[in-house]
Amino acid sequence: MAPKRHSFPPPARASTPTRESPSTDTTDPPATPGPINMNTSGDVVIGAQAVLVPPSPGLQNPFIRELKSAPGSRARPARKLQGKHANDRTGAGVKKQRAKPKTPDEKMVEATVGATAALSISAVEKPFRFMELPGEIRNLIYRYTFERPKQALLVHRPRMASLRPRTRIDRQRTLKSDLKDRELGAELSLTKSRRARKDPKNITKRETNRPFWGLTQVCSQIRQEFRPMYLHKQEIGMDLTGIVQYLQTFYFTAPTEFAKLTNVSRRQDMPFHGNLTIAVGDKTTVVEQSSEGVEVVPLLDLWANSYRIEAGFGRYLKNNYNPAADGEAKDLYRLFGRRVLPTRQCSQMNTLWRTILRARALASVTLHRKPASRTVEFSSLTPGSPDFFLASRVVPLPELVVVSTKPFMHILFRAECAEPWMTDFVSEIPKFPQDWLAAHGFADMEYFDVKVGVAPAGLDRRTRV
């Protein structure tokens, strides 16, 4: 099922935190932290326009063209019938039928069909010159394509290459990748209506969730004109574990654009657009359970320094879902500097966190949704903690205790941007004279713990420049 942003916040998209204003209005979704004087209207889709669809340019059959251009043979003069009438019986004994005169209606129909065929042939031979339209007209057509937007759910389905022997028996063996591909293909091609109806005649063809994407494949100029608008308006849904690979694939020019950003020109942003819904699964994957966690600093890095990239976290659609009780999804919005308010809206962006993201001061931000358990000494447990209470019930008291680790976010600063108290991989976060977590928007977390430290030498997972 496609991931849906829960309505708490409205799954408001964290647009690249641009356009911070002194207003206290909290109705706007998280936006890209860009320059203040930027236009806040963005790209608005206008209403439907009466756009005439040009005829499809086709290729004429070369065989028919040759027949038309080939010189015809000289017609032989018809022999005059001597002593015979045209309506007499032929030599085979079959009497010829005299053609009936056509009625005026039949003549009109025949003339109409002939004119329509002539227009169709003319349309095929003379394609519509879309590129000769003024740029304003082309923009209207581009915007018209987003009258009925649909989310495009991206699933990473890699092909496994194999060197198969050329024997008949080996070629008939099915690879695991083939079975997985068939399974995913069947799942994506089915709809509720198709499952409910067994009659093949009533099966409806599955509609594409990428309408008008062919405009990005016509030519380089149309792709350059349409692609920014397409990325901005087309909502992309994907799993949390695939976000970094998606950014590397579709924003491959990011390293070049990052190199253009300097301290002098920080009022400028990279010319990137996007509309992302990041799905958080109910069951953690192998990647999410690993000790490395899921890296998200490329997402924050690109989101915070682009013109307009909207992003939000959601869940795969399911029944009886209560967004108000989903502390995990709400805590993830803290990475965008926002808090989910009881009014199902997002707060304004935290200024200190915005400054950190815009300065690219972070070397790594990892999410550990299900960290592994760890073994500690019983004497190191805090009296009154749940782990201490459970371990104290064992008689005799054990020396070593296996304790579970709460899910956490691990924020690592670059050494040159670290604060004086950031000395270790996991540093002790100061609470006096000011609570660092509360000042940067990470207070009162419902699901995740927050760990802060300095990255070791050589660790920098930002977008490479």
C-alpha positions in Angstrom: 0.0 0.0 0.0 1.2 3.5 -0.7 2.6 5.4 2.3 0.2 8.0 3.7 1.3 10.9 5.8 -0.9 10.7 8.9 -3.0 13.7 9.7 -1.1 14.5 12.8 0.6 16.6 11.5 -1.5 17.0 8.3 1.3 15.1 7.0 2.5 18.4 6.3 5.5 18.3 4.1 8.6 19.7 5.5 9.4 21.9 2.6 13.1 22.8 2.5 13.0 25.2 5.4 13.0 28.3 3.3 11.1 31.4 3.9 11.2 31.9 7.7 9.1 34.8 8.7 8.6 36.5 12.1 5.0 35.6 12.0 3.7 33.2 14.6 1.3 31.4 12.2 1.7 27.7 12.4 -0.5 26.5 9.6 2.3 26.2 7.0 4.0 22.9 6.6 7.8 22.6 7.2 9.6 24.5 4.4 13.1 24.5 3.1 15.3 26.8 5.2 16.1 29.2 2.4 16.5 33.0 2.1 13.8 35.1 3.8 13.1 37.3 0.7 12.2 34.3 -1.4 8.8 34.2 -3.1 6.6 32.1 -0.8 3.9 31.3 -3.4 6.0 28.6 -5.1 4.6 27.0 -8.3 0.8 27.0 -8.3 -1.2 24.7 -10.6 -3.8 26.7 -12.4 -7.2 25.5 -13.4 -8.0 23.2 -16.3 -7.5 24.9 -19.7 -9.1 24.1 -23.0 -6.0 22.6 -24.5 -6.4 20.9 -27.9 -4.6 17.6 -28.0 -2.4 17.5 -31.1 -2.6 14.4 -33.3 -0.1 11.7 -32.7 2.8 12.0 -35.1 3.2 8.7 -36.9 5.4 7.2 -39.6 4.0 6.4 -42.9 4.4 2.8 -44.1 7.4 2.9 -46.5 5.9 0.0 -48.6 2.7 2.0 -49.3 4.8 5.1 -50.1 6.8 3.1 -52.7 3.5 1.8 -54.2 2.3 5.4 -54.5 5.5 6.7 -56.1 6.0 3.7 -58.4 5.1 4.4 -62.1 2.0 2.6 -63.0 1.8 0.2 -66.0 0.0 1.4 -69.2 -3.6 0.4 -69.2 -4.7 -1.7 -72.1 -7.6 -0.5 -74.1 -10.8 -2.4 -73.4 -12.0 -4.5 -76.2 -15.3 -3.5 -77.6 -18.0 -6.0 -77.3 -19.5 -6.9 -80.7 -23.1 -7.8 -80.7 -23.2 -8.2 -76.9 -24.8 -6.0 -74.3 -23.0 -5.2 -71.0 -25.7 -6.9 -69.0 -25.6 -10.2 -71.0 -24.5 -13.4 -69.4 -20.8 -13.9 -69.2 -19.0 -16.9 -70.6 -19.3 -18.6 -67.2 -23.0 -18.4 -67.3 -23.2 -15.8 -64.4 -25.3 -12.7 -65.0 -23.6 -9.5 -64.1 -25.4 -7.4 -61.5 -26.1 -3.8 -62.4 -24.8 -1.4 -59.8 -27.5 0.4 -57.9 -27.5 4.1 -58.0 -26.3 5.7 -54.7 -28.7 7.7 -52.6 -27.8 11.3 -51.6 -27.2 10.1 -48.0 -24.8 7.4 -49.1 -22.9 9.9 -51.3 -22.7 12.3 -48.3 -21.3 9.6 -46.0 -18.8 8.5 -48.6 -17.6 12.1 -49.0 -17.3 12.6 -45.3 -15.3 9.4 -44.8 -13.0 10.3 -47.6 -12.4 13.8 -46.2 -11.7 12.3 -42.7 -9.2 9.9 -44.1 -7.5 12.7 -46.0 -7.2 14.7 -42.8 -5.8 11.7 -40.8 -3.2 11.1 -43.5 -2.3 14.8 -43.5 -2.0 14.7 -39.7 0.3 11.7 -39.8 2.5 13.1 -42.4 2.7 16.6 -40.8 3.2 16.2 -37.0 2.3 18.9 -34.5 5.2 21.2 -33.7 5.0 21.5 -30.0 8.3 23.2 -29.6 7.2 26.1 -31.8 4.5 27.1 -29.3 5.4 30.1 -27.1 6.9 29.2 -23.8 3.9 30.6 -21.9 1.6 28.1 -23.7 3.9 25.2 -23.0 4.0 26.1 -19.3 0.1 26.1 -19.3 0.2 22.6 -20.8 2.7 21.4 -18.2 0.7 22.8 -15.3 -2.5 21.2 -16.8 -1.0 17.8 -16.4 -1.1 18.2 -12.6 -4.8 18.7 -12.3 -5.3 15.2 -10.8 -2.0 14.4 -8.9 -1.4 10.8 -7.7 1.3 9.5 -5.4 4.0 7.5 -7.1 5.2 4.7 -4.9 8.8 3.7 -5.7 10.0 0.2 -4.8 13.6 -0.7 -5.3 13.7 -3.9 -7.3 17.2 -4.6 -8.4 18.0 -7.2 -11.0 20.4 -9.9 -10.0 22.8 -10.7 -12.7 23.9 -14.3 -13.2 26.0 -16.2 -15.7 23.8 -19.1 -16.6 25.2 -22.2 -18.3 23.8 -22.7 -21.8 22.3 -26.1 -21.2 18.5 -26.5 -21.6 18.0 -27.8 -18.1 19.9 -24.8 -16.5 18.0 -22.3 -18.6 14.7 -23.6 -17.3 15.7 -23.0 -13.7 14.2 -19.9 -12.1 16.3 -17.5 -10.2 15.2 -16.1 -6.8 15.2 -12.6 -8.4 12.8 -13.8 -11.0 10.4 -15.2 -8.4 10.6 -11.9 -6.4 10.0 -9.9 -9.5 6.9 -11.9 -10.4 5.6 -11.6 -6.8 6.0 -7.8 -6.7 4.7 -7.4 -10.2 1.5 -9.4 -9.4 1.0 -7.4 -6.2 1.4 -4.1 -7.9 -0.9 -5.0 -10.8 -3.8 -6.1 -8.7 -6.5 -3.8 -7.3 -9.4 -4.3 -5.0 -11.8 -4.5 -7.9 -9.7 -7.1 -9.6 -9.6 -9.3 -6.5 -13.3 -9.0 -6.0 -14.3 -9.9 -9.5 -13.4 -13.2 -11.0 -14.9 -12.4 -14.4 -12.0 -11.5 -16.8 -14.3 -9.2 -18.7 -14.8 -7.0 -15.7 -11.1 -6.7 -14.9 -10.0 -3.1 -15.2 -6.5 -2.2 -16.3 -4.4 -0.8 -13.5 -3.9 2.9 -14.0 -0.4 4.3 -13.9 0.8 6.2 -10.9 3.2 8.2 -13.1 0.9 10.1 -15.4 2.6 12.3 -18.1 6.1 11.1 -17.1 6.7 10.6 -20.8 7.3 14.3 -21.1 10.6 13.8 -19.4 11.6 11.3 -22.1 10.9 13.2 -25.3 13.9 15.4 -25.7 16.4 17.3 -23.5 14.7 20.7 -23.9 11.2 19.4 -22.8 12.8 17.4 -20.0 14.6 20.5 -18.8 11.4 22.6 -18.9 9.1 19.9 -17.4 11.3 18.0 -14.9 11.5 20.7 -12.2 7.8 21.2 -12.2 7.3 17.4 -12.3 9.5 16.8 -9.3 7.8 19.6 -7.3 4.2 18.5 -8.0 4.6 14.7 -8.3 4.5 13.2 -4.8 7.0 10.4 -4.4 6.5 7.8 -1.8 9.3 5.5 -0.7 10.7 3.5 2.2 12.9 5.1 4.8 15.8 2.7 3.8 15.8 3.8 0.2 15.9 7.6 0.6 19.6 8.1 0.2 19.8 6.0 -2.9 16.9 7.9 -4.4 18.6 11.2 -3.8 21.8 10.0 -5.3 20.0 8.8 -8.4 17.6 11.7 -9.1 19.7 14.5 -7.7 23.0 13.5 -9.1 24.1 17.1 -9.8 24.0 17.8 -6.0 27.8 17.6 -5.5 28.3 20.2 -8.2 25.6 22.5 -6.8 27.0 22.2 -3.3 30.4 23.3 -4.5 28.9 26.5 -5.7 27.6 27.4 -2.2 29.9 29.7 -0.3 29.6 31.7 2.9 29.2 34.9 0.8 26.3 33.6 -1.3 24.3 31.8 1.5 21.2 33.7 0.5 21.1 31.5 -2.6 19.8 27.9 -2.7 20.4 25.0 -5.0 17.8 24.8 -7.8 16.2 21.6 -6.6 12.5 20.8 -6.3 10.9 17.7 -4.7 7.8 16.3 -3.0 8.7 13.3 -0.8 6.7 11.1 1.6 9.0 8.8 3.5 7.3 5.7 4.7 8.2 4.2 8.1 7.3 0.5 8.2 5.7 -1.2 11.2 8.3 -4.0 11.0 12.0 -3.1 11.0 14.2 -4.4 8.2 17.7 -5.9 8.5 19.2 -2.6 7.6 17.3 -0.8 10.4 18.3 -3.4 12.9 22.0 -3.2 12.1 24.5 -1.4 14.4 25.1 1.3 11.7 21.4 2.4 11.6 19.8 4.3 8.8 21.7 7.3 7.5 19.6 10.4 6.8 22.1 13.3 6.8 22.1 13.4 2.9 18.4 14.0 3.1 18.7 16.8 5.7 21.7 18.3 3.8 19.9 18.5 0.5 16.5 19.5 2.0 17.9 22.4 4.0 19.9 23.9 1.1 17.5 23.5 -1.8 15.0 26.0 -3.3 11.9 24.0 -2.5 11.9 20.3 -1.4 8.8 19.3 0.6 9.2 16.2 2.8 7.3 14.4 5.4 7.1 11.1 7.3 4.1 8.7 7.0 3.0 5.2 7.5 1.9 2.5 5.0 -1.9 2.7 4.9 -3.6 0.4 7.4 -6.8 0.2 9.3 -7.4 1.5 12.8 -4.4 3.8 12.7 -4.2 6.5 15.4 -1.8 9.2 14.3 -2.1 11.0 17.7 -0.4 8.0 19.4 2.3 7.5 16.8 5.2 9.0 18.7 7.8 7.6 16.3 6.5 9.5 13.3 6.0 12.7 15.3 9.6 12.5 16.6 11.0 12.2 13.1 9.7 15.6 12.3 12.2 17.0 14.9 14.9 16.3 12.3 13.3 19.1 10.2 13.3 21.4 13.2 9.5 21.1 13.7 7.3 19.9 16.4 3.9 18.3 15.9 1.3 20.3 17.8 -1.9 19.0 19.4 -3.8 21.0 16.7 -2.4 18.5 14.1 -0.1 21.2 12.7 3.6 21.8 12.6 5.4 24.5 14.6 7.8 27.0 13.2 11.3 25.8 12.5 13.8 25.9 15.3 16.3 28.7 14.6 19.3 27.1 16.1 18.7 23.8 14.3 18.1 25.7 11.0 21.5 27.4 11.4 23.2 24.0 11.9 21.6 22.5 8.8 22.3 25.5 6.6 26.0 25.5 7.7 26.3 21.8 6.9 27.8 21.3 10.3 26.6 17.6 10.7 28.8 14.7 9.5 26.2 12.0 10.2 22.7 11.5 11.5 21.6 7.9 12.0 18.3 6.4 13.1 18.3 3.3 15.2 14.7 2.0 15.3 15.5 -1.3 16.9 19.0 -1.3 18.4 20.5 -4.6 19.6 20.4 -5.5 23.3 23.5 -5.1 25.4 25.1 -6.8 28.3 26.0 -4.6 31.3 27.0 -5.1 34.9 24.2 -5.1 37.5 26.1 -2.6 39.6 25.9 -0.1 36.7 22.1 0.0 36.5 20.3 3.0 37.9 18.3 2.2 40.9 14.6 2.5 40.2 15.0 2.0 36.4 12.9 -0.7 34.7 16.0 -2.8 34.0 17.1 -2.6 37.6 13.6 -3.6 38.8 13.5 -6.7 36.5 17.1 -7.8 37.3 16.6 -7.4 41.1 13.8 -10.0 41.0 16.3 -12.7 40.0 17.7 -14.7 43.0 20.7 -14.6 43.4 21.4 -11.3 41.8 23.3 -11.7 38.5 26.6 -10.0 37.8 25.8 -9.3 34.2 22.4 -8.3 32.9 21.1 -8.1 29.3 19.2 -4.9 28.9 17.3 -3.6 25.9 18.3 -0.3 24.2 15.7 2.3 23.5 15.5 3.5 19.9 17.6 6.6 19.4 18.9 9.2 17.0 22.6 9.7 16.9 23.8 13.2 15.8 27.5 13.6 15.0 29.1 17.0 14.3 32.1 17.6 12.2 35.2 18.3 14.3 35.6 21.8 13.0 31.9 22.6 13.9 31.7 20.8 17.2 31.0 22.7 20.4 33.6 22.5 23.3 31.6 19.9 25.2 31.5 17.5 22.2 34.6 15.5 22.8 33.5 11.9 22.4 31.5 9.7 19.9 28.7 9.8 22.5 29.2 12.9 24.6 27.3 14.0 27.7 24.8 16.6 26.7 24.8 19.6 29.0 21.7 20.7 30.8 23.1 23.8 32.5 23.2 26.8 32.0 20.9 25.8 29.1 19.4 22.5 28.1 21.0 21.8 24.7 18.3 19.4 23.5 15.5 21.7 24.5 17.2 24.7 22.8 17.6 22.8 19.6 14.0 21.4 19.5 14.6 17.8 20.8 13.0 18.1 24.2 10.1 15.8 25.4 10.7 13.1 22.7 8.1 10.4 22.8 9.8 7.5 21.1 13.5 8.2 20.4 16.4 9.1 22.6 18.9 11.6 21.3 22.7 11.1 21.4 25.1 13.8 20.3 28.8 13.6 19.7 31.7 14.4 17.4 32.5 12.4 14.4 35.8 10.5 14.3 38.4 11.4 11.8 37.4 10.4 8.3 33.7 10.0 9.0 31.7 12.4 6.8 28.5 11.1 5.2 27.3 14.4 3.7 26.9 14.8 0.0 30.4 14.7 -1.5 31.6 17.9 -3.2 
